[in-house]
Amino acid sequence: MLSWPPLLAAKDAPMLVERPAAARPALLDTFGRRVDYLRVSVTDRCNYRCTYCLGEHPVFVPKREVLSLDELDRLCSAFVRCGVRRLRLTGGEPLTRRNIVALVRSLSRHLSSGATAGGLDEITMTTNGSLLARFAGELAEAGLRRINVSLDTLDAETFARVTRGGDLASVLGGIEVARVAGLTVKLNTVVQAGVNDRAIADLVGYAHRRGMDLSLIETMPVGAVAGDRAGGFVPLDHVRAALEQRFTLVDLPERSGGPARYVRVVETGGRIGFITPMSHGFCADCNRVRVTCTGKLVLCLGRSGAVDLRAALRSSEGDDALVTAIHDAVARKPQSHSFALDQLGRPAIARGMNATGG
Ligand code: SAM
């Protein structure tokens, strides 16, 4: 049986020298933005084929190119050493990655409560929820406190159509198991015209009855998927206006360290987040970068470029070289994203969200 992480004897403890957070130089780009949030796609594979995310028959990267869990751990740890305080594991579907719980457990040493007290405020995960019933308890025990579950509809048929075969009941069941395990669950909903844009109020009710936040997300034209990208797009201003027919929404000043703008729903007491990459830019406050499962550092979700960190990760120069490569790359973070469709309606960003780590 695969055992990961290996038991660390003193002689083969990790190469990283943990330094107190205050002693670490911050990761800054040339626009003065501080990067302290890393999202890692631990696999580009997924058991769902959401129509806006993946094609029906996606081509995944060969397994030999995917970073091992040990490499992912070293990479994340190098980012922590660079001042990253929040880490989100995503994919693809992170819960399909073998031994993912062991990775969470190992990385949790960087939490302030962990063995190295290495400066991480939290480790979170974005999941489609289909395997949560199996893993939620172990994830909570391994150090996860919060998860985001992607849920676009409460209608089983629509759910199966959007995910191309997904089973709504297993996701809803997984959410309940996660809550019982003590995880704080937030829902993410990608709003699509003619698919779920008229049923958002149902999701609000479902989430808020359970004390969960709901974040609504505009569809971004990334990745090679079939169908009409532009036709499916709904600006969230329209969704908000429709919700205001039914609910009283009060703008909240608070931010969750990300791009969502929150409102309180007076009737339910719960919160809705609006994430509007297309209709309202939020690049000026961007604090995040992403790493693909092959070790490519994506500095901006809405730009094609990426910096390969795998060579530095695998070089004999050790983790100091990796830390230097991260600092050099982040300095080149683009000022703003540039989502667009070309004249044939194809997305300018060919890299899918499963690879980038949504
Ligand atoms: N499998 C996990 C899940 O379903 O949450 C994690 C990976 S998924 C790529 C992460 C998030 O990206 C999901 O909330 C998904 O809905 C969102 N997403 C995927 N493609 C998108 C797109 N084209 N526009 C906006 N959000 C997208």
Boltz pocket constraint, residues with backbone or C-beta under 6 A from the ligand:
constraints:
  - pocket:
      binder: B
      contacts: [[A, 46], [A, 52], [A, 53], [A, 90], [A, 91], [A, 92], [A, 93], [A, 94], [A, 126], [A, 127], [A, 128], [A, 129], [A, 148], [A, 149], [A, 150], [A, 188], [A, 189], [A, 190], [A, 217], [A, 218], [A, 219], [A, 220], [A, 221], [A, 222], [A, 353], [A, 354], [A, 357], [A, 358]]
      max_distance: 6.0
